[in-house]
């Protein structure tokens, strides 16, 4: 099963749908997680942290579907 994490598009939004520690739990249980580039940046999570947790980074949400 794939889980997609999009970047928030609402102006001023600082949240992210999933943080790297939660990504790790999903990937350790066999899920495939794809995170849109910069999805966690407003919440101070770098793309590299998501990759370290086992996610793939997608250049934009349109490529995730």
C-alpha distance (Angstrom), angle and dihedral (degrees) to the residues before:
residue distance angle dihedral
X1 . . .
X2 3.80 . .
X3 3.78 125.6 .
X4 3.79 118.8 -162.1
X5 3.80 122.9 -156.2
X6 3.83 112.0 -162.7
X7 3.78 126.7 -162.0
X8 3.81 112.9 -107.3
X9 3.80 111.9 -108.2
X10 3.80 100.7 -171.4
X11 3.82 110.5 110.0
X12 3.80 111.7 -106.0
X13 3.82 93.5 13.0
X14 3.81 110.6 147.4
X15 3.81 100.3 175.5
X16 3.78 129.2 97.5
X17 3.81 125.3 -152.8
X18 3.81 94.3 -129.3
X19 3.80 133.0 13.7
X20 3.82 123.0 -144.5
X21 3.82 95.1 -103.6
X22 3.81 90.0 57.7
X23 3.81 90.8 45.4
X24 3.81 87.8 56.5
X25 3.81 91.6 53.8
X26 3.79 91.3 51.8
X27 3.81 95.2 45.5
X28 3.81 91.5 47.5
X29 3.80 87.4 56.3
X30 3.79 94.3 53.2
X31 3.81 102.1 -93.7
X32 3.79 121.6 135.5
X33 3.80 111.1 -132.8
X34 3.80 123.6 -164.6
X35 3.79 119.5 -172.3
X36 3.79 125.0 -164.1
X37 3.80 113.4 -120.3
X38 3.80 109.7 -88.2
X39 3.80 94.6 8.1
X40 3.80 92.5 136.6
X41 3.79 99.8 33.9
X42 3.83 95.9 99.9
X43 3.79 88.2 52.9
X44 3.84 90.4 47.5
X45 3.82 97.1 -105.8
X46 3.81 115.8 132.2
X47 3.81 123.3 -143.7
X48 3.81 87.6 -116.2
X49 3.81 90.1 63.0
X50 3.80 89.9 56.6
X51 3.80 91.1 48.4
X52 3.82 90.4 50.1
X53 3.82 87.4 52.3
X54 3.80 90.4 55.0
X55 3.80 103.4 -96.2
X56 3.79 128.8 129.9
X57 3.80 119.9 -129.8
X58 3.82 119.3 -129.9
X59 3.80 121.4 -160.4
X60 3.80 94.0 -131.5
X61 3.79 139.6 -6.3
X62 3.80 93.0 -103.6
X63 3.80 89.5 67.3
X64 3.80 91.0 55.2
X65 3.80 96.5 64.5
